[in-house]
Amino acid sequence: MALHGVKWYIIERNFVLYTSKMTLQEFYNQLDFTASLVFALPEGRLVPAHFHITEVGQIDRFFVDCGGTVRKESAVNLQMYTAQDFDHRLTVPKLKSIIEMSIQQLQLRGDSELRVEYQGATIEVYGLSHDGYQFILQPLQTDCLAKDKCGITDNQPKKAVPTTSCTPGSGCC
């Protein structure tokens, strides 16, 4: 696979450190520096080592934002699944072959942002990064794409929504 416009740094010649969300190309390239597949959830817990990659696909969204602008975005999606087959281990060569087959059969673009689906309390979707030792599932955030039309400035502080129930007058909604 060719490398086009990738943001990466080689550290000590044994891994690539990505400082932003990964593309499919960046993920594939990082596998060349990876001995075993280790994925960490945002809070630091590791994805069980017996995970499967059950799907590699392209997700296309065609939508209208709140300002009336029609938009389209595309991402490559990896679905991670853990079953009760505790002896299962996905190897780097096997994962690379799955990605290569997906690129060939689905005509996936290497510069597409990579998303990872993982089963938590519901199907959770993450971005992906690498810290030099492991892949890290990165939380994704919603955002207003028409801030200028909605009167939103980037310097407005975001209100944290409590995880407990919302009550009238509490300011949570």
Secondary structure, DSSP 8 states (H G I E B T S, - for coil): ----S---EEETTTEEEB-S--BHHHHHHHHTT-SS--EE-TTS-B--TTEEEEEEEEEEEEEE-TTS-EEEEEEEEEEEEE-S-TT----HHHHHHHHHHHHHHH---TTSEEEEEEESSSEEEEEEEE-SSSEEEEE-----S-HHHHT--TTS------SS---TTSS--
